[in-house]
Every structure is written in C-alpha cells, then in structure tokens.
Amino acid sequence: MNYKSPVYNVTPIHYTKLQANNYNPNTVPATELKLLEKSIWEDGFTQPIVCYPLENSDKYEIIDGFHRYTIMQTSKRIREREKELLPVVILEKDTVNRIASTIRHNRARGFHNVELMSSIVGELADSGMSDSWIMKNIGMDANEILRLKQVSSLTHLFLDKEFSKASD
C-alpha cells in the first residue's frame, strides 16, 4: 500500500472558508493565545490546520488547529502577512472519526513536565536571559518563573532576588 500522509498535501485556503466544529472540548487561556500569536508571528505557521470539506459547500470544518485559525481571525498583522491564507490539510472522515481525530490531536499534545520546564528556565537564566525575557519569549508570568526556579533547587537563580524577613 502506498499511503501518503495528509501533511504532504498542504493547500493554502482563505481563512473565511474555515469554520469551527461543534465538538472540540479544548480551550486555551488568553495568555497562551497571546503566546501562540507571538509564535506564529516569529516562526510563521509551522503546522497546517486539519480540516474536513463540508458537503455541497466551499467551506471546511476544522478538526485540529482552531486556535491557529482564531489567531488568523484576530491578528491583523498575521492576516496581512499571510495574505489571509491558512495552510490546510484535508482528512476525509465521517463525523465520529473527525471527533476522535480532534480528541487525539488535543490529548497528544500532553502537558509540560515541571522538572524539565524548571531545567529550561534555569538554563535560560544561566545563559543570561532575564526573567522579563523569559516571560516575554516563552509566555510565563513572574510567579511561574519563581515556582520553576524553586523546583529546580538552584539557589544561584535567586541571587538577584530580595526576600522579606519572616515575621515572628
């Protein structure tokens, strides 16, 4: 069998021809959406939107990539740069299998390992990156960075911090 993965057939499609599905349980907090916009601005679209062509229509239902699509809708600078086109791959599946694909895509992304993220923050700090650089470039707030530095047990990461004295 000569199977060819959909990613080898990326097609640019005008973003107004895409629409959300009604079964995606995934939500992204505003902070992460802001980071996604930055990521797309800095790196471009690195993954296509996964869609299904709707019957008797020139529209496509999104299986995966709703938040990248949302960024296209809300970010004028990205929309202009991309000439209002999104990279799309097509999956020909029935409804239940589209739902299953959406869930698999969402769950396969996983969660960030706290120890690894702590190590990454430590490495960035050791490389001379400030907390504000880390916050801006990897989408963390000051409390997250502090907690990750605490997890790392790397006391040298706290040398530039002031701490209040404990009260009796």
N, C-alpha and C positions, 0 to 999 in steps of 0.2 A: 504494500500500500504506500502511496506517495502522499503522505499527509503534509500539509503546509500550514503552519501556524498563522492565525489572522494577522499577527504583527508584521508579516511580510507584505501585507496589502493595506498600508495606511493610505487613507484618502482624505484630502482636505475638504471639509464641509462647512458651509456657513453656519455660524453658531445659532442663528434663529431657526434652523431646521431641526434642532435637537430639542428634546423635552424630557423632563424628569419622569421616572417611573413612579408608581404609587405604592411601592413595596420596600423601599430602601430604609432600613431602620437606623442607618448611620448618620450621626450628626457630628459637626466639627465646631468647637468653640471659636469665638471671634478671634482670639489670639492666634490660633492655628491657621485660621483662614488668612489672617494678615501675613503670617509666615509663608503660606502657600503662594500668596500673591507675590511676595518678595522672591520666593524660589523660582516662580515662573518668569518673573522679570529678569532675574540674574542668570538663570540657566536655560530659559526657554521651556517649551513643552517637551518633556523627556519621555512621557508616556502618552499613548493615544487614549482617547475616550472610547470605551467599548459600547457599541450600540446595536440595536436591532431595527431594521427598516419596517416601518408601520405599513400595513397593507393599504392599498388604494390611497396612498399619500406620498408626498415627498419629504415626510418627517421621519425622524429616528428617535426611538426611545432609548434613553441612557441605561445601560446595565451597570457600568462602572465608570466613574470619572465625573460624577455630578458636581463635586466641589471645584474641580478644574474648570468645568463648564460655568459654574457660578462666578468664578474669578473672571472669566471672559466677559460675562454679562456686566460685571460691576467695575472692572478696571479699564477705564478709557485708554490708558497708555498701552496696555497689553492688546486690547482690541485693535487699536490703530496699528501697532507694530505688526500684528499677525494678520492684518487686512481682513479681520473678522472671521478668519477661518480656524477651525479646530482640526487637529489630526484625529481621525476616526478609524477604528477597525470594526468590522461587521461580524456579529455572531448570529447565525440562523438557528434559533432555538425557539421552542414553544414556551408559553408563559411560565410554567413551573420550572423549567430548566433555566430560564432567564433569572427567575427569583433565586434559584440555587447558585447560579453564577455570581449574582450580586453579593450574596452572603459569603461565598467562598472568597471573593475578592476582598471584601471588608475584613474578614477574620484572618486571612493570610497575612495581612499587614502586621499583625501582632502588636506587642507592646514593647516599649523601651525597657531594657534591663537596667535597673537602678545602679548596679555596680559598674556596668560598662559606661553608662552616662556619667557617673561620678568620675571615672577614669578619664573620659574625654574632656570633661570640664577641667580636671587637674592638668591634663596635657596642654590644653589651650592656655590656661593660666601660666603654666611653666614656660610656654612659648612667648610670653609677654602680652597676651591678649587680656585686655581689661574686662571687668565684669560687664561694663556697658557694651563692649564689643561683642561679648558672648550673648548678651541679651538681644542685641540688635540682629546678630547674624544667625543664631540658632533658635531664636524665639522663646527665650526663657525670661522669667521675671527674676528680680533680685532674690526673692525668697527661695525659688527653685535652685538657683546657683548656690546659695548659702547651704541649703539642705544637702545638695550633692557634694559640696566641699566637706560637710560634716560627715557624710557617709564614708568619704574617702579616707578619713583619719590622717589626712596630710596636713599637719599643723602649719607647714610653711605657706599654705594657701591663705592663712589667716593673719599673716604678719602685718598686713597693711590695714587691718580692721581694728576699730575701737570697740571695746566692750564695757558695759556698765558694771559696777560692782554689785554683787549680790547684797540685798538688804537682810538684816537680821530678823 
